[in-house]
Structures are given as C-alpha cells and as structure tokens.
C-alpha cells in the first residue's frame, strides 16, 4: 500500500513557490489598467491573444528544453523574463510598448507552465506517491490561491495610497525574485535530464521526444482529455479579468464609498472581492481530490464541471446585461471555483496518460492547448464586448462552446 505523502521541506518549498508565484499584484487590476490607458476591449483582447499565441509558439520547445537541459534552469530563465516584463509595463505608455511587455511575459510563461508540474510529479514518482497526484497537486495549488488572495489585498492598498495602477508592476518584481532564489534551492535530482549534450545528441533528444509526443497525441483518449480540460481553462483565462470591470461598475453605485475617488472605490472593492474569491478557490483546489473521489471517476468529474462552468458563464453574462451586478459577481465566483476544482483533477488525469520521460513536454502541451483556446476566445470576446456589451459577449461565447461539448466529452470509466 502506497505511503501517504509527507509534508516535508520539499512539500513546503513547492507550496511557497506557488504562493510567491501568485503574488502578482497587477492581475486583479490588469483590465482596469488597460482601460485607463484608453484601450478598447478588442485591443485588450488582441494583447491577450498575442500573449497566448506566443505561449503556444514557445510551449513545446520550452518543455523539451526543460526535459533535456534541466527544469530548474528553465524556471529560473522564466522568472528573469517575468521581471523584465513587469519593469517594461511600469514605464509603458504606448500600445507598441505594451506589446513588447506582453512578449516577454509570454516567454516567461512558456518556460514555466508544465515544467514545475513535471517537477512535482517526478518527485511524487520518486517517493512512490503517484496515486496521490490530484491531492498533492491540489494542496500545492491551494497555496497559490492563498498567494492570490493576499496579493489582491496588498495590491488594493498599493493603489489606494499611491493612486496609480503602474506601481503594482514594480512590486510584482519582488516575489518573482524570491521564487527565483527558491527554485535554485531545489535538490539537483529534480532537475530532470540535466546533461551536457552535443549538438547531435540535442537533435536526437528533440527528435525522440517530439516523436513520442506526436505518437501519444494520436491517442483519442489523450486528445479528448486535453481538449476537455483546456477548453474551459482557455475560456476562464480569457474572461476572468472581465470580473474587474463588473466589480468596478458595482463599486461606483455603492453610496457608502462616496468619500473616495472612483479609483479608490474600485481598489477597495476589487481587492476585497478578489481576496475572498482566492480564499474560496484555495479551498476548492485543496479538496479537488476529495471531489473526484465522491464522483468516483475523473472523466465524470471533468464532464460535470465543464457543463456547470459553461452554464454559470452564460448566466453571468445575462445577469450583468440586466444590471443585476451582485448576482453576476456571485456566478463569476462559481466560474473561478469550477476552474480550480477541475484543474488538479484534469492535470493528474492527463499526466497519467503520458510516458514519464516526456512529462514536462506533455504538461506543456496541455498548457499550449489552453493558450490556443484563450488566443481564440480573447479577441472574440473583446469584439463582442465592444459591440454588444460585456454581458452579451460572455453569454454568446459560452453558448458557442456549450454547443461543441460533444467533441470533447470523456468516456466514463468505473475506476479512474
């Protein structure tokens, strides 16, 4: 019988990594920052789409590099690009400069996503805890959500007292630097294939890894599993920041905040709401493993949460369109919870379908699929929001995705 995983030093390092990674003070205010700079929703959607397309371009190569040359080095490289991106955002005033910042951010994201998950799952394999992937990853992800909760409050305080959205980008550099140091302290055996290779060996490694990846992706079960997980994650990624605009609209209507400026009102309410949301999503991630156990099937859990998430998105848009902002926000919270329940289940399910030696590449492929969907959804939503309003845009996009669900519904198994 496999041992229960231990909450040892490395466990807390994994948790702290997620905590500091999510101290990105700009995230709860990113759309508000762009709107203040005079950007339309379509222009914002294009920025998001470019970010996701670039992540797509770099995702698989970054996974191969991580598997071939060392996962720790890949993550350190990632955080250096994050820091550079935040500094550019701080000084950016023109759309072209925002594009440059987005490019650096996308490169950082490409070298991070999938790589750290592969480190965690490799660690679990070494310790004979493979059967606890969903639970262990859910625990570490919950710390990420806790980081987001604290980040939202700190960001609100920064904006409230500075009166400037730009300042939060500078503060975001600090936790990224801490994570860079933390990753450097990981034991060397978690670095993966950290070998000095010749050019011939590098080409051979890339060719073999790519062949394994393509072969595995021909498997219909893998293709459907990746699609099922990534389509909703892509939707969530493209719509999640619109909650900021909904909260801002509600903040303006609250009489008790009349003593403050519009920006201060938004900062207070956005900070409180996002902190509350991330506290809830932290719990959702932590107990995702138990949710799967109650459903008794990974496939059934993924299908149910997909449907509930899409219906919640449709209703969010309809209630917002009809100026019922409080209900719309409550439903938006449901969308966040669904994403954080299904993500650990889906990641664990997909990882179990791949060969261990291409795990970083495989998990990067999942992130790539999510980015591809987000790259399509973001400008589409931006166009719809500019033309018909945020509410109609959200509902219309979710309805289109709901119609296509038969293509990526998973066949249920009795023991998943």
SEBA-590550 format. One record per residue (C-alpha): residue number from 1; residue in three letters; z, y, x. Coordinates in Angstrom, 1 decimal. Layout:
BEGIN
  pos  code       w       v       u
  NUM   ALA       Z       Y       X
...
***
This chain:
BEGIN
  pos  code       w       v       u
    1   UNK     0.0     0.0     0.0
    2   UNK    -1.0     3.4     1.5
    3   UNK     1.7     5.7     2.5
    4   UNK     2.4     8.9     0.7
    5   UNK     1.2    11.9     2.7
    6   UNK     3.8    13.7     4.8
    7   UNK     4.4    17.4     4.6
    8   UNK     4.4    17.7     8.3
    9   UNK     3.5    20.5    10.7
   10   UNK    -0.2    20.0    10.2
   11   UNK     0.2    20.0     6.5
   12   UNK     1.7    23.4     6.6
   13   UNK    -0.9    24.6     9.1
   14   UNK    -3.6    23.6     6.5
   15   UNK    -1.7    25.4     3.8
   16   UNK    -1.2    28.6     5.9
   17   UNK    -4.9    28.5     6.7
   18   UNK    -5.7    28.7     3.0
   19   UNK    -3.1    31.3     2.4
   20   UNK    -4.3    33.7     5.1
   21   UNK    -8.0    32.9     4.3
   22   UNK    -7.5    34.3     0.8
   23   UNK    -5.7    37.5     1.8
   24   UNK    -9.0    39.3     1.3
   25   UNK    -7.8    42.4    -0.3
   26   UNK   -11.2    43.6    -1.3
   27   UNK   -12.0    40.7    -3.6
   28   UNK   -10.3    41.9    -6.8
   29   UNK   -11.9    45.3    -6.4
   30   UNK   -15.4    44.5    -5.0
   31   UNK   -17.5    45.3    -8.1
   32   UNK   -15.4    48.4    -8.7
   33   UNK   -16.1    49.5    -5.1
   34   UNK   -19.8    48.9    -5.5
   35   UNK   -19.9    50.7    -8.9
   36   UNK   -18.0    53.7    -7.3
   37   UNK   -20.8    53.8    -4.7
   38   UNK   -23.4    54.2    -7.5
   39   UNK   -24.8    50.7    -7.5
   40   UNK   -26.1    49.2   -10.7
   41   UNK   -25.2    45.7   -11.9
   42   UNK   -28.6    44.5   -10.8
   43   UNK   -28.2    45.9    -7.3
   44   UNK   -24.8    44.3    -7.1
   45   UNK   -26.3    41.0    -8.3
   46   UNK   -29.1    41.3    -5.6
   47   UNK   -26.4    41.7    -2.9
   48   UNK   -24.6    38.7    -4.2
   49   UNK   -27.8    36.7    -4.4
   50   UNK   -28.8    37.7    -0.8
   51   UNK   -25.3    36.5     0.3
   52   UNK   -25.8    33.2    -1.4
   53   UNK   -29.4    32.7    -0.1
   54   UNK   -28.2    33.3     3.5
   55   UNK   -25.4    30.9     3.0
   56   UNK   -28.0    28.4     1.8
   57   UNK   -30.1    29.0     4.9
   58   UNK   -27.2    28.6     7.3
   59   UNK   -25.1    26.0     5.4
   60   UNK   -26.7    22.7     6.6
   61   UNK   -27.3    23.8    10.2
   62   UNK   -23.7    25.0    10.4
   63   UNK   -22.4    21.7     9.2
   64   UNK   -24.5    19.9    11.8
   65   UNK   -23.2    22.2    14.5
   66   UNK   -19.6    21.6    13.3
   67   UNK   -20.1    17.9    13.4
   68   UNK   -21.9    18.0    16.8
   69   UNK   -20.1    20.6    18.8
   70   UNK   -16.6    20.9    17.2
   71   UNK   -15.2    22.0    13.9
   72   UNK   -12.6    24.3    15.4
   73   UNK   -15.2    26.3    17.3
   74   UNK   -17.3    26.6    14.2
   75   UNK   -14.4    28.0    12.2
   76   UNK   -13.4    30.5    15.0
   77   UNK   -17.1    31.6    15.0
   78   UNK   -16.8    32.1    11.2
   79   UNK   -13.8    34.4    11.3
   80   UNK   -15.3    36.5    14.0
   81   UNK   -18.2    37.2    11.7
   82   UNK   -15.9    37.9     8.8
   83   UNK   -14.0    40.5    10.8
   84   UNK   -17.3    42.2    11.8
   85   UNK   -18.4    42.2     8.2
   86   UNK   -15.2    43.9     7.0
   87   UNK   -15.5    46.6     9.6
   88   UNK   -19.1    47.4     8.5
   89   UNK   -18.1    47.5     4.8
   90   UNK   -15.4    50.1     5.8
   91   UNK   -18.0    52.5     7.2
   92   UNK   -20.9    51.7     4.9
   93   UNK   -22.3    54.3     2.6
   94   UNK   -25.9    53.3     2.1
   95   UNK   -27.3    50.2     0.4
   96   UNK   -29.0    49.1     3.6
   97   UNK   -25.7    49.1     5.4
   98   UNK   -24.1    47.1     2.6
   99   UNK   -26.9    44.5     3.2
  100   UNK   -26.0    44.2     6.8
  101   UNK   -22.3    43.7     6.0
  102   UNK   -23.4    41.0     3.5
  103   UNK   -25.5    39.2     6.1
  104   UNK   -22.5    39.0     8.5
  105   UNK   -20.2    37.8     5.7
  106   UNK   -22.7    35.1     4.6
  107   UNK   -23.0    33.8     8.2
  108   UNK   -19.2    33.7     8.3
  109   UNK   -19.0    31.8     5.0
  110   UNK   -21.7    29.3     6.1
  111   UNK   -19.8    28.3     9.2
  112   UNK   -16.5    28.0     7.2
  113   UNK   -17.4    26.2     3.9
  114   UNK   -17.3    22.5     4.2
  115   UNK   -16.1    22.5     7.8
  116   UNK   -12.4    22.9     7.0
  117   UNK   -12.5    20.4     4.2
  118   UNK   -14.0    17.9     6.6
  119   UNK   -11.1    18.5     9.0
  120   UNK    -8.6    17.9     6.2
  121   UNK   -10.4    14.7     5.0
  122   UNK   -10.8    13.4     8.6
  123   UNK    -7.0    14.0     9.0
  124   UNK    -6.3    12.0     5.9
  125   UNK    -8.5     9.2     7.1
  126   UNK    -6.7     9.0    10.4
  127   UNK    -3.4     8.8     8.6
  128   UNK    -4.6     6.2     6.0
  129   UNK    -4.2     8.7     3.1
  130   UNK    -7.8     8.6     1.8
  131   UNK    -6.8     7.6    -1.7
  132   UNK    -4.8    10.9    -2.0
  133   UNK    -7.7    13.3    -1.2
  134   UNK    -7.6    15.1    -4.5
  135   UNK    -3.9    15.5    -4.5
  136   UNK    -3.7    16.6    -0.8
  137   UNK    -6.6    19.0    -1.1
  138   UNK    -5.2    20.3    -4.4
  139   UNK    -1.9    21.1    -2.6
  140   UNK    -3.6    23.0     0.2
  141   UNK    -5.9    24.8    -2.2
  142   UNK    -2.8    25.9    -4.2
  143   UNK    -1.6    27.8    -1.2
  144   UNK    -5.0    29.5    -1.1
  145   UNK    -4.5    30.7    -4.6
  146   UNK    -1.0    31.9    -3.7
  147   UNK    -2.5    33.9    -1.0
  148   UNK    -4.9    35.4    -3.5
  149   UNK    -2.0    36.3    -5.9
  150   UNK    -0.2    38.1    -3.1
  151   UNK    -3.4    39.7    -1.9
  152   UNK    -4.1    41.2    -5.3
  153   UNK    -0.7    43.0    -5.5
  154   UNK    -0.9    44.2    -1.9
  155   UNK    -4.5    45.5    -2.5
  156   UNK    -3.4    47.3    -5.6
  157   UNK    -0.6    49.0    -3.6
  158   UNK    -3.0    50.0    -0.9
  159   UNK    -5.5    51.5    -3.4
  160   UNK    -2.7    53.2    -5.4
  161   UNK    -1.3    55.1    -2.5
  162   UNK    -4.5    55.6    -0.4
  163   UNK    -6.7    56.4    -3.4
  164   UNK    -9.5    54.7    -1.5
  165   UNK   -11.2    51.3    -2.0
  166   UNK   -12.5    51.3     1.6
  167   UNK    -9.1    50.9     3.1
  168   UNK    -8.7    47.4     1.8
  169   UNK   -11.6    46.2     4.1
  170   UNK    -9.6    47.3     7.2
  171   UNK    -6.5    45.5     6.0
  172   UNK    -8.6    42.3     5.4
  173   UNK    -9.2    42.1     9.1
  174   UNK    -5.5    41.2     9.9
  175   UNK    -5.3    37.9     8.0
  176   UNK    -8.7    36.8     9.3
  177   UNK    -7.5    37.3    12.9
  178   UNK    -4.3    35.3    12.1
  179   UNK    -6.4    32.5    10.8
  180   UNK    -8.5    32.6    13.9
  181   UNK    -5.3    32.0    16.0
  182   UNK    -4.0    29.4    13.6
  183   UNK    -7.2    27.3    13.8
  184   UNK    -7.1    27.5    17.6
  185   UNK    -3.7    25.7    17.4
  186   UNK    -5.1    22.6    15.5
  187   UNK    -4.9    19.4    17.6
  188   UNK    -8.1    18.6    19.5
  189   UNK    -8.6    15.3    17.7
  190   UNK    -9.5    17.2    14.6
  191   UNK   -12.4    18.9    16.3
  192   UNK   -14.8    16.0    15.3
  193   UNK   -17.7    15.3    17.6
  194   UNK   -16.7    17.8    20.3
  195   UNK   -19.1    16.5    23.0
  196   UNK   -21.1    18.3    25.7
  197   UNK   -24.7    17.2    24.7
  198   UNK   -28.0    17.7    26.4
  199   UNK   -30.9    19.2    24.5
  200   UNK   -32.4    15.8    24.0
  201   UNK   -29.1    14.5    22.6
  202   UNK   -28.7    17.5    20.4
  203   UNK   -32.1    17.0    18.9
  204   UNK   -31.3    13.3    18.4
  205   UNK   -28.0    14.1    16.8
  206   UNK   -29.5    16.6    14.4
  207   UNK   -32.3    14.2    13.5
  208   UNK   -30.0    11.3    12.8
  209   UNK   -27.6    13.5    10.8
  210   UNK   -30.4    15.0     8.8
  211   UNK   -31.9    11.6     8.0
  212   UNK   -28.5    10.3     6.9
  213   UNK   -28.1    13.4     4.7
  214   UNK   -31.5    13.2     3.1
  215   UNK   -31.1     9.4     2.5
  216   UNK   -27.7     9.9     0.8
  217   UNK   -29.1    12.7    -1.3
  218   UNK   -31.7    10.4    -2.7
  219   UNK   -28.9     8.6    -4.4
  220   UNK   -28.9     9.7    -8.1
  221   UNK   -25.1     9.4    -8.4
  222   UNK   -24.6    11.8    -5.4
  223   UNK   -27.3    14.2    -6.8
  224   UNK   -25.7    14.4   -10.2
  225   UNK   -22.2    14.7    -8.8
  226   UNK   -23.2    17.6    -6.6
  227   UNK   -25.1    19.3    -9.4
  228   UNK   -22.2    18.8   -11.9
  229   UNK   -19.6    20.4    -9.5
  230   UNK   -21.8    23.1    -8.1
  231   UNK   -23.5    24.4   -11.3
  232   UNK   -20.1    25.6   -12.7
  233   UNK   -18.8    26.7    -9.3
  234   UNK   -22.0    28.7    -8.9
  235   UNK   -21.6    30.3   -12.3
  236   UNK   -17.9    31.1   -11.6
  237   UNK   -18.9    32.6    -8.2
  238   UNK   -21.5    34.9    -9.8
  239   UNK   -19.4    36.0   -12.8
  240   UNK   -15.8    36.1   -11.5
  241   UNK   -15.9    39.7   -10.2
  242   UNK   -17.0    41.0   -13.6
  243   UNK   -13.4    40.5   -14.7
  244   UNK   -12.7    43.6   -12.7
  245   UNK   -14.9    45.7   -15.0
  246   UNK   -13.3    44.2   -18.1
  247   UNK    -9.8    45.0   -16.8
  248   UNK   -10.8    48.5   -15.9
  249   UNK   -12.1    49.1   -19.4
  250   UNK    -8.8    47.9   -20.8
  251   UNK    -6.8    50.0   -18.3
  252   UNK    -8.4    53.2   -19.5
  253   UNK    -7.3    52.5   -23.1
  254   UNK    -3.6    51.9   -22.3
  255   UNK    -1.6    55.0   -23.3
  256   UNK     1.4    54.2   -21.1
  257   UNK    -0.6    54.8   -18.0
  258   UNK    -1.7    58.3   -18.9
  259   UNK     0.2    59.8   -15.9
  260   UNK    -2.1    58.1   -13.4
  261   UNK    -5.7    58.6   -12.4
  262   UNK    -8.4    56.2   -13.6
  263   UNK    -8.4    54.6   -10.2
  264   UNK    -4.7    54.2   -10.1
  265   UNK    -4.7    52.7   -13.6
  266   UNK    -7.3    50.2   -12.6
  267   UNK    -5.5    49.4    -9.4
  268   UNK    -2.2    48.7   -11.3
  269   UNK    -3.7    46.5   -14.0
  270   UNK    -6.2    44.7   -11.7
  271   UNK    -3.5    43.9    -9.2
  272   UNK    -1.1    42.6   -11.8
  273   UNK    -3.7    40.6   -13.7
  274   UNK    -5.3    39.0   -10.6
  275   UNK    -1.9    38.2    -9.2
  276   UNK    -1.0    36.4   -12.5
  277   UNK    -4.3    34.6   -12.5
  278   UNK    -4.0    33.3    -9.0
  279   UNK    -0.5    32.1    -9.6
  280   UNK    -1.8    30.1   -12.5
  281   UNK    -4.8    28.8   -10.5
  282   UNK    -2.4    27.8    -7.7
  283   UNK    -0.7    25.5   -10.2
  284   UNK    -4.0    24.3   -11.5
  285   UNK    -5.1    23.3    -8.1
  286   UNK    -1.8    21.6    -7.3
  287   UNK    -1.9    19.5   -10.4
  288   UNK    -5.6    18.7   -10.5
  289   UNK    -4.8    15.2    -9.1
  290   UNK    -2.5    14.5   -12.0
  291   UNK    -5.1    15.8   -14.5
  292   UNK    -7.6    13.3   -13.1
  293   UNK    -5.0    10.5   -13.3
  294   UNK    -4.4    11.3   -17.0
  295   UNK    -8.1    11.4   -17.8
  296   UNK    -8.4     8.1   -15.7
  297   UNK   -11.9     9.0   -14.5
  298   UNK   -13.3    11.6   -12.1
  299   UNK   -16.6    11.6   -13.9
  300   UNK   -15.0    12.1   -17.3
  301   UNK   -12.7    14.9   -15.9
  302   UNK   -15.8    16.7   -14.4
  303   UNK   -17.8    16.4   -17.7
  304   UNK   -14.9    17.7   -19.9
  305   UNK   -14.0    20.6   -17.7
  306   UNK   -17.7    21.6   -17.4
  307   UNK   -18.1    21.8   -21.2
  308   UNK   -14.8    23.6   -21.7
  309   UNK   -15.7    26.1   -18.9
  310   UNK   -19.1    26.9   -20.4
  311   UNK   -17.7    27.4   -23.9
  312   UNK   -15.0    29.7   -22.6
  313   UNK   -17.6    31.8   -20.8
  314   UNK   -19.7    32.1   -24.0
  315   UNK   -16.6    33.2   -26.0
  316   UNK   -15.5    35.6   -23.2
  317   UNK   -18.8    37.5   -23.5
  318   UNK   -18.7    37.6   -27.3
  319   UNK   -15.2    38.9   -27.5
  320   UNK   -15.9    41.5   -24.8
  321   UNK   -19.0    42.7   -26.6
  322   UNK   -16.9    43.2   -29.7
  323   UNK   -14.3    45.2   -27.8
  324   UNK   -11.6    42.6   -28.0
  325   UNK   -10.8    43.0   -24.3
  326   UNK    -7.4    41.3   -24.3
  327   UNK    -8.9    38.1   -25.7
  328   UNK   -11.8    38.3   -23.4
  329   UNK    -9.5    38.6   -20.4
  330   UNK    -7.4    35.6   -21.6
  331   UNK   -10.6    33.5   -21.8
  332   UNK   -11.7    34.7   -18.4
  333   UNK    -8.4    33.3   -17.1
  334   UNK    -9.3    29.9   -18.7
  335   UNK   -12.6    30.0   -16.7
  336   UNK   -10.6    30.5   -13.5
  337   UNK    -8.2    27.7   -14.3
  338   UNK   -11.1    25.3   -15.1
  339   UNK   -12.7    26.0   -11.7
  340   UNK    -9.5    25.3    -9.9
  341   UNK    -8.8    22.1   -11.8
  342   UNK   -12.2    20.7   -11.3
  343   UNK   -12.9    21.8    -7.7
  344   UNK   -10.4    19.4    -5.9
  345   UNK   -11.4    16.6    -8.2
  346   UNK   -15.1    17.2    -7.6
  347   UNK   -14.8    17.7    -3.8
  348   UNK   -12.8    14.5    -3.5
  349   UNK   -15.2    12.6    -5.6
  350   UNK   -18.3    13.7    -3.7
  351   UNK   -16.6    13.2    -0.3
  352   UNK   -16.0     9.5    -1.3
  353   UNK   -19.8     9.0    -1.7
  354   UNK   -20.7    10.1     1.8
  355   UNK   -20.6     8.4     5.2
  356   UNK   -17.6     9.8     7.2
  357   UNK   -19.6    10.8    10.2
  358   UNK   -21.7    13.3     8.2
  359   UNK   -18.7    14.6     6.2
  360   UNK   -18.9    18.2     7.3
  361   UNK   -22.7    18.2     6.6
  362   UNK   -22.2    16.6     3.2
  363   UNK   -19.5    19.0     2.1
  364   UNK   -21.6    21.9     3.4
  365   UNK   -24.4    20.6     1.2
  366   UNK   -22.1    20.9    -1.8
  367   UNK   -21.4    24.5    -0.9
  368   UNK   -25.1    25.0    -0.4
  369   UNK   -25.8    23.8    -3.9
  370   UNK   -23.1    26.1    -5.3
  371   UNK   -24.6    29.0    -3.4
  372   UNK   -28.1    28.2    -4.7
  373   UNK   -26.9    28.3    -8.3
  374   UNK   -25.0    31.5    -7.6
  375   UNK   -28.1    33.1    -6.0
  376   UNK   -30.0    32.4    -9.2
  377   UNK   -27.2    33.4   -11.6
  378   UNK   -26.0    36.6    -9.9
  379   UNK   -29.2    38.8   -10.3
  380   UNK   -30.0    37.3   -13.7
  381   UNK   -26.5    38.3   -14.9
  382   UNK   -26.9    41.7   -13.3
  383   UNK   -30.2    42.3   -15.1
  384   UNK   -28.7    41.2   -18.4
  385   UNK   -25.6    43.3   -17.9
  386   UNK   -27.6    46.4   -17.2
  387   UNK   -30.0    45.8   -20.2
  388   UNK   -27.7    44.4   -22.8
  389   UNK   -24.1    44.9   -21.6
  390   UNK   -21.7    42.6   -19.7
  391   UNK   -20.7    40.6   -22.8
  392   UNK   -24.1    39.6   -23.9
  393   UNK   -25.0    38.9   -20.3
  394   UNK   -22.1    36.4   -19.8
  395   UNK   -22.8    34.6   -23.1
  396   UNK   -26.5    34.4   -22.6
  397   UNK   -26.2    32.9   -19.1
  398   UNK   -23.6    30.4   -20.2
  399   UNK   -25.7    29.3   -23.2
  400   UNK   -28.7    28.6   -21.0
  401   UNK   -26.6    26.5   -18.6
  402   UNK   -25.0    24.6   -21.6
  403   UNK   -28.4    23.6   -22.8
  404   UNK   -29.2    22.0   -19.4
  405   UNK   -25.9    20.0   -19.1
  406   UNK   -27.6    16.6   -19.9
  407   UNK   -29.3    16.7   -16.5
  408   UNK   -26.0    16.6   -14.5
  409   UNK   -23.6    14.8   -16.8
  410   UNK   -21.9    12.0   -14.8
  411   UNK   -21.9     8.4   -16.0
  412   UNK   -18.3     7.4   -16.5
  413   UNK   -16.6     4.5   -14.7
  414   UNK   -13.4     2.8   -15.7
  415   UNK   -11.8     3.2   -12.2
  416   UNK   -12.7     6.4   -10.4
***
